[in-house]
Amino acid sequence: MKLQYYQKEDQVLLAVDCIIFGFDKKDLKVLLVKRDFEPEKGKWSLIGGFLKRNENLDEAANRVLNTLTGIKDIYMEQFYTYSEIDRDPGQRTISVAYFALIDVHSHQFDGILIDGAQWFKLNKRPQLIFDHNQMVQKAINRLRRKTQTKPIGFELLPEKFTMRQLQNLYESILDCKLDKRNFINKVNQLDILDKLDEKDMTSSRKGSFLYRFNEKKYKEKLEEGFNFKI
């Protein structure tokens, strides 16, 4: 479709920036890339791209994610639009921010596909260009709020996981230590996990029982509007 009706109006670029959170059974991390072009060449950045004429915002965000990780059809959420006039020194650009959640050890994820990209622990991440630090912090805050209303582990944990791995995940998101007994009691009260007969023998000689989310019970709890406040 040829655009011809708004040629007299100001033209601005529209971009998407993706905050990609990954969990490696121990720590929650964010995926960043070292820029190989100006402006701010050589500095750390979120992965992003410009909206193309033939795609909507969700399609653009999924394209960016697939270019970096090679995976599709994962949890992704649009959470804020950044439109400060001078936010990008290259050109007037509005950016729509998304965050995505992936299990780093998933069979779907074969590794980072772009040179210069690297995982960082949330509390060890470097300074980022433009307003990307604000984007990451806002995404973290959104993720923390989500832990109050739904279990996040569906998207970030492997199919089978230990209670310790689940607690590690929530401690990483909330950036605080949780009492083990209290955490286990609250999780058990939700009644959304199936305890398996299998054990993870890598954590100790005795081993730790593996669990799996019960999707049917989980959906029922969502309909009930339960709170998962730790």
C-alpha positions in Angstrom: 0.0 0.0 0.0 1.5 3.3 -1.0 1.3 6.0 1.7 0.3 9.3 0.1 -2.2 11.0 2.4 0.1 12.1 5.3 3.2 13.3 3.5 3.0 16.8 5.1 3.1 15.3 8.6 6.3 14.7 10.6 7.7 11.3 10.1 9.2 9.4 13.0 10.7 5.9 13.4 8.9 3.2 15.3 11.1 0.5 17.0 10.6 -2.4 19.3 13.1 -3.3 22.1 13.1 -6.7 23.8 14.0 -7.4 27.3 14.7 -11.2 27.2 14.8 -12.9 30.7 16.3 -16.3 30.9 16.5 -18.7 33.9 19.4 -21.3 34.1 18.0 -23.2 37.1 20.0 -21.0 39.4 19.8 -17.3 38.4 17.5 -15.1 36.4 19.4 -13.3 33.7 18.9 -10.7 31.0 20.2 -11.0 27.4 22.2 -8.0 26.2 24.1 -7.3 23.0 27.2 -5.2 22.4 26.4 -2.7 19.5 28.4 -3.0 16.4 27.1 0.3 14.8 26.7 3.9 15.7 25.4 5.7 17.7 27.0 4.2 20.9 29.0 1.6 19.1 30.7 -0.9 21.4 28.3 -0.3 24.3 25.8 -2.7 25.8 22.2 -2.5 24.6 18.9 -4.4 24.5 18.2 -6.2 21.3 15.7 -4.3 19.1 14.7 -3.4 15.6 12.5 -1.1 13.5 8.9 -1.9 12.6 8.6 -2.9 8.9 5.7 -1.7 6.8 4.2 -5.2 6.4 4.1 -6.2 10.1 2.4 -5.3 13.3 4.3 -4.6 16.6 3.9 -8.2 18.0 5.3 -9.6 14.7 8.2 -7.2 14.8 9.0 -8.2 18.4 8.8 -11.9 17.6 11.1 -11.3 14.6 13.7 -9.6 16.8 13.5 -12.4 19.3 13.8 -15.1 16.7 16.8 -13.4 15.1 18.6 -13.5 18.5 17.5 -16.8 19.9 16.1 -18.9 17.1 13.0 -19.7 19.0 9.3 -18.8 18.5 6.0 -19.1 20.3 7.2 -18.1 23.8 5.8 -15.9 26.4 6.1 -12.2 25.4 4.4 -9.2 26.7 4.2 -5.6 25.5 4.5 -3.3 28.6 5.4 0.3 27.8 6.0 2.9 25.1 9.0 5.3 25.2 8.6 8.5 23.3 11.0 11.1 24.8 12.0 13.5 22.0 15.8 13.0 22.5 15.8 9.4 23.6 17.8 8.2 20.5 20.5 10.6 19.2 20.4 9.0 15.8 16.9 10.1 14.9 13.5 10.8 16.5 12.4 7.3 17.4 9.5 5.9 19.5 10.2 2.5 21.0 7.6 -0.1 22.2 9.2 -2.3 24.8 8.4 -6.0 25.3 9.7 -8.6 27.7 10.1 -12.3 27.0 10.6 -15.3 29.3 12.6 -18.3 28.3 14.0 -21.4 29.9 17.7 -21.3 29.0 18.0 -25.1 29.2 14.9 -25.8 27.0 15.4 -28.1 24.1 14.0 -25.2 21.9 16.9 -22.9 22.8 20.2 -23.8 21.1 22.1 -20.7 22.2 22.5 -17.1 21.2 22.7 -16.6 17.4 24.2 -13.1 17.3 27.9 -12.3 18.0 28.4 -9.9 20.9 25.3 -11.1 22.8 25.7 -12.2 26.4 23.6 -13.2 29.4 24.0 -11.1 32.6 22.7 -11.7 36.1 20.1 -9.0 36.9 22.2 -7.5 39.7 25.4 -7.7 37.6 24.2 -6.1 34.4 26.2 -3.3 32.8 25.1 0.2 32.1 23.0 0.4 28.9 22.6 2.9 26.1 19.8 5.5 25.8 16.8 4.7 28.1 17.4 0.9 28.1 18.3 0.8 31.8 14.8 2.2 32.5 13.3 -0.4 30.2 15.0 -3.3 32.0 14.0 -1.9 35.5 10.4 -1.4 34.4 10.3 -4.9 33.0 11.7 -6.3 36.3 9.0 -4.4 38.3 6.3 -5.8 36.0 7.7 -9.3 36.5 7.7 -8.9 40.3 4.1 -7.7 40.2 3.1 -10.8 38.2 4.5 -13.1 40.9 1.7 -11.8 43.1 -1.0 -13.1 40.8 0.4 -16.1 38.9 3.2 -18.6 39.1 5.9 -17.5 36.6 7.6 -20.9 36.5 5.6 -22.1 33.5 7.6 -20.0 31.2 11.0 -20.0 32.9 11.5 -23.5 34.4 12.0 -26.8 32.6 9.1 -29.2 32.5 10.6 -31.0 35.6 12.2 -29.0 38.4 13.1 -29.1 42.0 11.6 -27.0 44.8 15.0 -25.4 45.2 15.0 -24.3 41.6 11.6 -22.8 42.0 12.7 -20.9 45.1 15.9 -19.8 43.3 13.7 -18.4 40.5 11.5 -16.3 42.9 14.5 -15.1 44.9 16.1 -13.9 41.6 13.0 -12.1 40.5 12.3 -10.5 44.0 16.0 -9.9 44.7 15.7 -11.3 48.3 16.2 -14.5 50.3 13.1 -16.4 51.1 12.5 -18.7 54.1 12.6 -22.3 52.7 9.9 -23.8 54.9 7.6 -20.8 54.5 8.1 -20.8 50.7 7.4 -24.6 50.4 4.3 -24.3 52.5 2.9 -21.5 50.4 3.6 -23.3 47.2 2.0 -26.5 48.5 -1.1 -24.6 49.6 -1.6 -23.5 46.0 -2.0 -27.2 44.9 -0.8 -26.6 41.4 2.3 -28.9 41.5 2.6 -32.6 40.9 5.3 -34.3 42.9 7.0 -36.9 40.8 8.7 -40.2 41.8 11.9 -39.0 40.1 14.7 -37.3 41.8 17.4 -34.9 40.7 20.6 -36.6 41.9 23.0 -33.7 41.0 22.1 -31.5 44.0 23.0 -34.0 46.7 23.7 -37.6 47.5 20.2 -38.0 48.7 18.7 -36.2 45.8 15.8 -33.8 45.5 12.3 -34.8 44.3 11.2 -33.3 40.9 7.9 -31.5 40.4 5.8 -30.5 37.4 3.1 -27.9 37.0 -0.4 -29.3 36.8 -1.8 -27.2 34.0 -5.4 -28.1 34.7 -5.3 -27.1 38.3 -3.3 -24.0 37.4 -6.1 -22.8 35.0 -8.7 -23.5 37.6 -6.8 -21.4 40.1 -6.5 -18.6 37.5 -10.3 -18.5 37.1 -10.6 -18.3 40.9 -8.4 -15.2 40.9 -5.9 -16.5 43.5 -3.0 -14.5 44.9 0.5 -15.9 45.1 2.0 -13.5 47.5 5.3 -14.6 49.1 
